[in-house]
Amino acid sequence: MSTELKVPTLPESVTDAAVLSWHKQAGDSVTRDENLLDLETDKVVLEVPSPVDGVLKEIRADAGAVVASDDVLAIIEAGASKAAPSEPASTEEAAPEPAAAAKETPPPAAPDKGAEPVLTPAVRRLVKELSIDPANIQGTGKDGRILKADVMRYLDEQKKEEDEEDIQAMLPGEEANAPVRNDQRVPMSRLRARVAERLVEAQQTAAILTTFNEVDLSEVMALRKRYRDSFEKAHGVRLGFMSFFVKATIEALKRFPAVNASVDGTDIVYHNYFDIGIAVGSPRGLVVPILRDADQLSFADIESRIKQFGQKAQEGTLSYEELTGGTFTISNGGVYGSMLSTPILNPPQSGILGMHNIVERPVVVDGEIVIRPMMYLALSYDHRIIDGREAVQTLVTIKQSLEDPARLMLQL
């Protein structure tokens, strides 16, 4: 009996998806719940499992095809099994003469080099985006599974070989040739294309301005040092900086609701909840998972969820629900060494906080020059609904909360 493999119901507001890669070929045996292919939307990668045991009879949407909910991806012959090689008509006819058998016995078959390498889901997407043939990578995981570290090592080896070739090409000699110049053209992933679209949309539709300030993190760092071990022992997660910044941001948003609002046509929508987006880098590009009702979360809750977001982003397992919504965003360019930047709004939000690297700098305190761990802060905002005064005071409130963390506990 033939069974249609269809595109699952896509999340709300997602109109279509692209076939990222097939893990089976027509004629292969499949088992129920085995992942057959990956679909890429503008936010997440969806796995499509087989609904039945059988044989993949026909593929109707090749890699790169754009599909919508309920489109037919393939036909599976339920209950069938992959055809075995035909056997000889009789044992006597197939059996060689004893002498001939001794002479013509073939050597043991070599391992099948054409067998599909075993990849983790994250690695499948990585090699796809980098246009790497996984057959060239030696897997070090269990049962030969290719890990992300194996891909990185392969890339390093390739780079070394290319550098050596370039050096040889530049050495004097009769047969020395100039280095080869070439271009590589690859399509944007749907995630990166969507991010690009939204960034351009933000700059074209919002009146974006940025205000700057700096914060002395001496007290936060002292507090983290004092309670680091006991916090981790009690909650099973490290006490990082992000929980302090999330808490300080929420206090500021409570005082200045317009920064937590959004524009809808000619209306301003004020939100009485605080869903804070945390910008996270991933192999597929920038993603912004959401801390729902962040004002109700403890420091440990915030640190734990952000850690989970980071792991899921690397594995490509963030759900659509974790990536939608949000009333305000925090972006930490400091983890990459950024000193100062002007973050772009995440529509339809009206504000985004940019964190940067912490640098010991000389500052004047009580008339004396001292060395303090300083960070530049940037708040980009939509000037259509947020006045400069509100934006500046929002950033000052964040600064004050971080320079005196007791304010966060006492809500001052």
C-alpha positions in Angstrom: 0.0 0.0 0.0 1.4 3.4 -1.0 1.6 6.2 1.7 2.1 9.8 1.0 4.8 11.6 3.0 3.5 15.2 3.4 4.9 18.5 4.7 3.8 18.7 8.3 1.6 21.7 9.4 4.0 24.7 9.5 4.0 27.1 12.4 1.6 30.1 12.3 2.9 32.9 10.0 5.3 30.5 8.2 3.9 30.1 4.6 6.5 27.7 3.2 9.7 25.8 3.7 12.7 24.6 1.7 13.9 21.0 1.4 17.3 21.3 3.0 18.5 17.7 2.5 17.3 14.1 2.1 18.8 11.4 4.3 17.5 8.5 2.1 17.4 7.8 -1.6 14.6 6.4 -3.7 14.6 2.6 -3.2 16.0 2.7 0.4 14.3 0.9 3.2 12.8 3.2 5.9 11.4 2.6 9.4 8.6 4.3 11.2 9.7 7.5 12.9 13.1 7.5 11.1 14.0 11.1 10.0 13.9 11.1 6.2 14.6 14.8 5.4 15.1 18.2 6.9 12.9 21.2 6.0 14.3 24.7 6.6 12.0 27.6 7.5 13.0 31.2 8.1 13.4 30.4 11.8 13.9 26.6 12.5 14.9 23.4 10.8 12.1 20.7 10.9 12.7 17.0 10.8 10.2 14.9 8.8 9.9 11.3 10.0 8.6 8.3 8.1 5.0 7.5 9.1 5.4 3.8 8.3 7.9 1.0 7.7 8.5 0.3 4.1 10.5 1.4 1.1 11.0 5.0 -0.2 9.4 4.5 -3.6 9.6 8.0 -5.1 10.9 11.4 -4.0 8.7 14.3 -5.3 10.5 17.3 -3.8 14.3 17.4 -4.3 16.7 19.4 -2.1 16.2 23.1 -2.6 12.5 22.8 -3.5 10.1 25.2 -1.8 7.1 23.5 -0.3 4.0 24.4 1.7 1.9 22.6 4.4 0.4 19.2 3.2 2.5 19.2 -0.1 3.5 15.6 -1.0 7.3 15.1 -0.4 7.5 11.4 -1.3 5.7 8.1 -1.8 6.5 5.3 0.6 5.5 1.7 -0.2 4.3 0.6 3.2 5.3 -2.9 4.4 7.6 -3.5 1.5 11.3 -4.3 1.9 14.3 -3.4 -0.2 14.7 -6.0 -3.0 17.6 -8.5 -2.3 20.0 -9.5 -5.1 18.7 -12.3 -7.2 20.0 -15.8 -6.2 21.1 -18.6 -8.6 18.5 -21.0 -9.9 20.1 -24.0 -8.1 22.8 -24.8 -5.6 24.5 -27.2 -8.0 24.5 -24.8 -10.9 26.0 -22.0 -8.8 28.7 -24.2 -7.0 32.2 -24.0 -8.6 34.4 -27.0 -9.2 36.6 -27.7 -6.2 39.8 -26.9 -8.0 38.4 -23.8 -9.6 37.0 -22.7 -6.3 40.5 -22.9 -4.8 42.0 -20.8 -7.6 39.3 -18.2 -8.1 38.1 -17.5 -4.5 37.9 -13.6 -4.5 39.6 -11.5 -1.8 37.4 -10.2 1.1 35.3 -7.3 0.0 36.7 -3.9 1.0 34.6 -1.6 3.2 32.0 0.3 1.2 33.5 3.7 0.8 30.3 5.0 -0.8 28.2 4.3 2.4 26.6 7.4 3.8 28.6 8.9 6.7 26.8 9.0 10.1 26.1 12.6 11.0 24.5 14.4 13.9 21.6 16.8 12.8 23.8 19.8 13.6 26.7 18.5 11.5 24.3 17.7 8.6 23.3 21.3 8.4 26.9 22.6 8.9 28.3 20.5 6.0 25.3 21.6 3.8 25.9 25.3 4.5 29.7 25.0 3.9 29.2 22.8 0.8 31.5 20.0 2.2 31.3 16.4 1.2 31.0 14.5 4.5 32.6 11.4 2.8 35.9 13.2 3.0 35.7 13.7 6.8 37.0 11.1 9.3 34.4 10.8 12.1 35.7 10.3 15.6 32.4 9.8 17.4 30.7 6.6 18.3 30.3 4.2 15.4 32.2 6.6 13.2 29.7 9.5 13.7 31.0 12.8 12.4 31.1 15.5 15.1 31.3 19.2 14.7 34.9 19.1 15.9 35.7 16.7 13.0 34.3 19.3 10.6 36.4 22.0 12.1 39.6 19.9 12.0 38.9 19.0 8.3 38.5 22.7 7.5 41.8 23.5 9.3 43.6 20.8 7.3 42.1 22.1 4.1 43.3 25.6 4.9 46.8 24.4 5.6 47.0 22.5 2.3 45.7 25.6 0.4 48.3 27.8 2.2 51.1 25.4 1.3 49.9 25.3 -2.4 49.9 29.2 -2.4 53.4 29.3 -1.0 54.7 26.8 -3.6 53.0 28.7 -6.4 54.9 31.9 -5.3 58.3 30.3 -5.2 60.7 31.1 -8.1 61.0 28.3 -10.6 60.3 27.4 -14.2 56.9 25.9 -13.5 55.8 28.3 -10.8 52.3 29.7 -11.4 50.5 32.6 -9.9 47.9 31.7 -7.2 44.5 30.8 -8.7 41.8 33.4 -8.1 38.2 32.1 -7.9 34.8 32.9 -6.4 32.3 30.7 -4.7 28.6 31.4 -5.0 26.3 29.8 -2.5 22.6 30.6 -1.8 21.7 32.3 1.5 20.0 30.0 4.0 16.4 30.8 4.6 17.2 32.0 8.1 19.9 34.4 6.9 17.7 35.7 4.1 14.9 36.3 6.6 17.2 38.1 9.0 18.5 40.3 6.2 14.9 41.1 5.1 13.9 42.1 8.7 17.0 44.3 9.2 16.3 46.2 6.0 12.7 46.5 7.0 13.6 47.9 10.4 15.8 50.6 8.9 13.2 51.5 6.3 10.2 51.7 8.6 11.5 52.8 12.0 13.1 56.1 13.0 16.1 54.4 14.7 18.4 56.4 17.0 21.0 55.2 19.5 22.0 56.6 22.8 25.2 55.5 24.6 26.5 55.3 28.2 29.1 53.4 30.2 28.8 51.3 33.3 31.2 50.4 36.0 30.8 46.7 36.7 32.9 46.5 39.9 30.0 45.7 42.2 28.5 43.1 39.9 31.9 41.4 39.5 32.5 41.5 43.2 29.0 40.0 43.9 29.6 37.2 41.3 33.0 36.4 42.8 31.5 36.3 46.4 28.6 34.0 45.6 29.9 32.2 42.5 30.6 28.8 44.1 27.5 28.7 46.4 25.2 29.8 43.6 26.4 27.1 41.3 26.2 24.5 44.0 22.7 25.5 44.9 21.3 25.9 41.3 23.6 23.8 39.1 24.3 26.7 36.8 27.0 29.5 36.7 26.1 33.0 37.8 26.8 35.0 34.7 26.4 38.6 33.7 23.3 38.2 31.6 20.9 37.7 34.6 22.0 41.0 36.0 21.5 42.8 32.7 18.1 41.2 32.2 16.9 42.2 35.7 18.3 45.8 35.2 16.6 46.0 31.9 13.2 44.9 33.3 13.4 47.6 36.0 14.0 50.2 33.4 11.2 49.0 31.1 8.8 49.2 34.1 9.6 52.8 34.5 9.5 53.6 30.8 6.7 51.5 29.2 7.1 53.0 25.7 10.5 51.2 25.4 8.7 47.9 25.9 5.9 48.9 23.5 5.5 48.3 19.7 3.9 50.2 16.8 0.9 48.7 15.0 -0.1 51.0 12.1 -1.2 54.2 13.8 -1.5 52.6 17.2 1.0 52.1 20.1 0.7 48.7 21.7 1.8 48.7 25.4 2.7 45.3 26.8 2.1 44.6 30.5 4.5 41.6 30.3 8.3 41.4 29.7 9.3 38.9 27.0 13.0 39.5 26.6 14.8 38.3 23.5 18.4 37.1 23.9 20.5 37.3 20.7 22.5 34.1 20.2 24.9 33.1 17.5 24.4 29.7 15.8 26.0 27.8 12.8 23.0 29.0 10.7 23.2 32.6 11.8 21.8 34.9 14.5 18.7 33.7 16.4 16.8 35.4 19.2 15.1 33.0 21.6 12.7 34.5 24.1 12.7 34.6 27.9 8.9 34.6 28.5 7.7 36.6 31.5 11.2 37.4 32.4 10.1 39.6 35.3 8.8 36.4 37.0 12.1 34.5 36.7 14.9 34.3 39.3 18.6 34.8 38.6 19.0 31.0 38.4 16.0 30.6 36.1 17.4 33.2 33.7 20.9 31.7 33.6 19.6 28.2 33.2 17.3 29.1 30.3 20.0 31.2 28.5 22.4 28.2 28.8 19.7 26.0 27.3 19.2 28.5 24.5 22.9 28.4 23.6 23.0 24.7 23.5 19.9 24.4 21.4 21.2 27.1 19.0 24.4 25.1 18.4 22.4 21.9 17.8 19.7 23.6 15.7 16.9 22.3 18.0 15.3 25.6 19.0 11.5 25.4 18.5 9.5 27.9 16.6 7.7 28.9 19.8 11.0 29.7 21.5 11.9 32.1 18.6 8.6 34.1 18.2 7.3 37.1 20.0 9.4 39.3 22.3 8.9 42.8 23.6 12.6 43.9 23.9 16.0 42.4 22.9 19.4 42.2 24.5 22.4 41.6 22.2 25.9 40.9 23.7 28.5 41.8 21.1 31.1 41.8 23.9 31.5 38.0 23.7 33.1 38.6 20.2 35.3 41.5 21.4 33.1 44.4 20.3 34.0 47.7 22.0 31.0 49.7 20.7 28.2 49.2 18.2 24.7 50.5 17.2 22.3 47.5 17.3 19.4 47.4 14.9 15.8 47.0 16.2 14.1 43.6 16.0 10.7 44.6 14.5 8.1 45.2 15.8 10.0 45.9 19.0 10.9 49.5 19.7 14.1 49.0 21.7 17.3 46.9 21.9 20.2 47.0 24.3 23.7 46.4 23.1 26.3 45.0 25.5 30.0 45.2 24.8 33.3 43.9 26.1 34.5 44.7 29.6 37.8 46.6 29.7 39.7 48.0 32.6 40.0 51.7 32.1 41.0 54.7 34.2 38.0 56.6 35.5 37.6 59.4 38.0 35.9 58.5 41.3 35.6 61.0 44.1 38.3 63.1 42.5 40.8 60.3 42.1 41.8 58.3 39.0 41.1 54.6 39.6 41.1 51.5 37.3 37.6 50.0 36.9 36.1 47.3 34.7 34.0 49.4 32.3 31.5 48.5 29.6 30.0 50.7 27.0 26.2 50.3 26.6 24.1 51.2 23.6 20.3 51.6 23.4 18.8 51.8 20.0 15.2 52.9 20.0 12.3 53.9 17.7 12.0 57.7 17.9 8.5 57.5 16.5 7.1 56.5 20.0 10.1 57.0 22.3 11.5 60.5 23.1 15.2 61.0 23.6 14.6 61.8 27.2 12.9 58.5 27.8 15.7 56.6 26.0 18.5 58.3 27.9 16.7 57.8 31.2 16.1 54.1 30.4 19.8 53.6 29.8 20.7 55.6 33.0 18.4 53.4 35.0 20.1 50.2 33.6 23.5 51.8 34.5 22.4 52.6 38.1 21.0 49.2 38.7 24.2 47.5 37.6 26.5 49.9 39.5 24.5 49.2 42.7 23.0 45.7 42.3 21.2 46.0 45.7 18.7 48.1 43.7 17.7 45.0 41.8 17.0 43.1 45.0 15.1 46.0 46.7 13.5 47.2 43.4 14.7 50.8 43.9 
